[in-house]
Structures are given as structure tokens and as C-alpha cells.
Amino acid sequence: MLTLTKKKAKKFAPRDHKYTTVADRIGRLIENGAMKVGDKLLSVRALSKEQDISLSTAFQAYYHLEAKGLIEARPQSGYYVKFSPRHGLSLPKSSEPCDEVVPVTLDDIISSVYHDLRSDKLIQFSMGAPDYSLLPISKLNKSVVQAIRNSKDSCLNYEHVQGNPELRKQIARLSFNWGGALSEEDIVVTAGCIEALTHCLMATTKAGDAVAIESPTYFAIFRAMENLGLKVVEVPTNPETGVDLNYLEKAIPRFNIKACLFVTNFNNPIGSCMPDENKKRLVEMLAKKDIPMIEDDIYGELYFGKKRPTTCKTYDKKGLVLQCGSFSKSLAPGYRIGWAAPGRFKEKFIRLKRMNSVSTNTLTQTAIAHFLQNGRYELHLRHLRKNLHTQCLRYIQAVTEYFPEDTRITRPQGGFALWVEMDKKMDGYKLHKRALKHNIGIAPGHIFSNSGQFPNYFRLSYGLPWSDRVEEGIKTLGELVRKN
């Protein structure tokens, strides 16, 4: 791609502003739907040749469209259609504070939503995970074979309670991407991220304690807290910047909060990403009160921008941040491999793991270690990010086209989830039940809060690659909403 800087592009822009004519024509194609969100544009050189214009004119045309927010440049990939202004929808409202500490209770809605994860009949908009077609299946299979061949016991024996040493080394190396410097001794491997989060809660709290979480947040967190007899303080969350730190600061003494559990990067379901300055402020605020912070960073590698966002662990100086992650959302959901960097709580965390699960799957740990060791993970992530970004934009385009104009939808910069707010008269659970009759699965807003705040919301996951079937599914959802 042409590497002119924006300053140089402006300096050498043609005086007759021919670039605006080219840009306006492309803009009209985007607006009338001939070019859809996620479509790749011609390269600068190809546009120059096709339109018989200079390279600087072609570059300036794209810069003009980028400034308007119609297209975006992706690193080492080119220019893509970002959004059609005709179809813009507002963001959902920030959540409201819940001014009481409540015991965790869950109903049968979750069972209804996830009763058949393997059904081929359902369009699984309820699944916050990548479709298997986006995963490096053949390369993973090779790593499994190599793991067995290279093992003295064919991976039949128990692995060390802390986890496979090579896998822990590879996970530690990933910390460089978010400004960390972990070692393999800082890492404990677990059976998925939920086990990591659960052991972190057990290591930092006791039954009856109050724990601050985002509202809305992933429903499995409620279930884990319910099993541990914990109480919840739901903290209001902005769909772009995440946790309301001003509210949290006042809530800590008010509710005697003993720990926090937040998804700081691309929260599920709203996709918010806490700015770096907010993460630093949060860590410093909790450090002053010696309150542990459990950070679910399961989506951190699935960013759409130029660089990976930092984590709260990046700013941790006292070992109070217990960071958790997993390969379930980025590489192999069925392998069930997660991890934690529990900081000062590491020894207690290991004791809890030894008592509860003894060891994590030997074969899948060894296979993923081999996959990472051979440099395949970053290449896979680049492809996955690109596909998820395109899918995200396509899904947003479809919702804006087929749903009522008063619908609100998030604009995540990573992860898997779109958070959709409907008219107040709509009920997300009823929509879920009606959608099932059309073989469409969604996750109603009820399951992402314990205080009943989000009855007219639902989560729409974009893990499925864009297709005619996906578009038809979103169109059908829109029709069901309009018919209410």
C-alpha cells in the first residue's frame, strides 16, 4: 500500500480537488448499498489506474472518505467500507446503578438458550465463540499428533498441577503484547477461563462477601458467584468505556466490597473497552484499599485496531490483580484450556486447584504449547481478527437495515458480541422463544444481570461468518421485532 503520510498527501493534493469527485462517487456507492460494510476497496494503485488519476489523488480520495468515517484503513490489508451513514443507529444507553447488594439467583432462561449447542438447525447467534471454519483445524490436528509422538507416555499421565511448563512459558511471552513481563512461574493453567475465575474468587473472598461486577456481564460469572454464596454489586457500565469508576469509588465503602471482577477489554455482552487511563486509575484506587481485582481478559487478543489494548495487570504493582485468560475464544473452544496469573494469591490458587481438579488435560495443554511454540498463533490471530471485524461490521449493517429505527446497537472494537437495545415494550426472552421457532438462537438480556435491568435487550454474537443464511436470520429477527 502507498505509504504517503497524511501531511504529504495534503501537500501534494491536486488543486482542482479532483479527489473529491472520486470520493463522492465511492460515497454514493456505499450509501446506496452497492458497497456494503466490510467490503474491501481497490488498492491506492489500482484506484489510480482504474480512474486514470495520480497516486496522490487516489490517496487523498481515500483519506477524505476515512475522515468522514465511511471507510477505514486496516494495517497491512488495505481500505474497507466502515459504515453507511444512512443506516446509523444510536448506541445503547449506559446501564443504571442497582442500589442494593443482592444474592445471586439464576433461572431457567439460560437452559432454554443453551439447551442444544451442537444443533446444525439453529443459527447460533447466541454463541460467543468463533465458528469452527475460522479455526486452524489441520494445524491443530498436527500439533495433537506431535504432542503424542513427542511425549514419553503419549500424554496419558497427569500434568503438573501448575500446568505444562512449555505452555506456561508461551502464555508468559504473550504478556509482552499488553505491556507485561510475566514468567512461566507466574502462570497457572486451568480447565477454561471459568475455572480460573472461580478459583480467583475462592482465593480472595468468602461466602457472604460483596463483589463488584459490571452490569451487564457474562451470565456464567453469576453462576460461579451463586455457587460460592457471594453477593453482587452491579456497577453501571458505559457501552464504550466500560465501568463507571466514579460510582465504583463510592460503592466500595457503601457496600463493603471485598473484590472486583471485570472484563476490561471487550466486555461480554456490550463490547466495551476500558481506556488505558481508566485501567490505571482503577488499579490505583483498589490498591489504596488493598482490594483484589480479578480481570477476565479472555477477549484481549481479539482487537480490531492497530495494537492490543493494555490490561489492569499492566499497571499492577502490588500483585492484587489476578488476570485470567483462555484459548477458548481464540483457538480451540473444545480444548478447555485457560489460565490465571494470580499475583500474590498464587500459592492459595494452586492449593485450590489441587483440591478441586488436581490437573488439567495433558494432551490439549501439550498440543497448544506445540502450536504456540511454532509461531502459528499470531498468524492465526491476524486472520481471525480480520474476519471478526468484517463480520461485526456486516452484522451491524444488517441490524440497521432490518430492525426498527429506534433500535440501538453497540460498536465494539473487538470480541464477539453486539448488544442490541429494543423498544421498551419488547421482551428479549419472548423474542428468543419466537426466534427458536424459526431456528434462530439469541441470548436475551435477562441473563446478563441479576437485577432485571435488561428485559428489552439481547446479545447478538457475530462468530458465524457472513452468509445468506446469516443475513436471512437477522432479517427474520428484525421482522419479529417489527411485528410485536
Secondary structure, DSSP 8 states (H G I E B T S, - for coil): -----HHHHHHT--TT-HHHHHHHHHHHHHHTTSS-TT-B---HHHHHHHHT--HHHHHHHHHHHHHTTSEEEETTTEEEE---GGG--B---------S-EE----THHHHHTS-TT-SSSEETT--S--GGGS-HHHHHHHHHHHHHH-TTTT-S---TT--HHHHHHHHHHGGGGT----GGG-EEESSHHHHHHHHHHHH--TT-EEEEEES--HHHHHHHHHTT-EEEEEEEETTTEE-HHHHHHHHHHHTEEEEEE--BS-TTT--B--HHHHHHHHHHHHHTT--EEEE-TTTT-B-SSS----GGGG-SSS-EEEEEESTTTT-GGG--EEEE-GGGHHHHHHHHHHHTS---HHHHHHHHHHHHTTHHHHHHHHHHHHHHHHHHHHHHHHHHHS-TT-EE---SBSSEEEEE--TT--HHHHHHHHHTTTEE-EEGGGG-SS---TTEEEEE--S---HHHHHHHHHHHHHHHH-
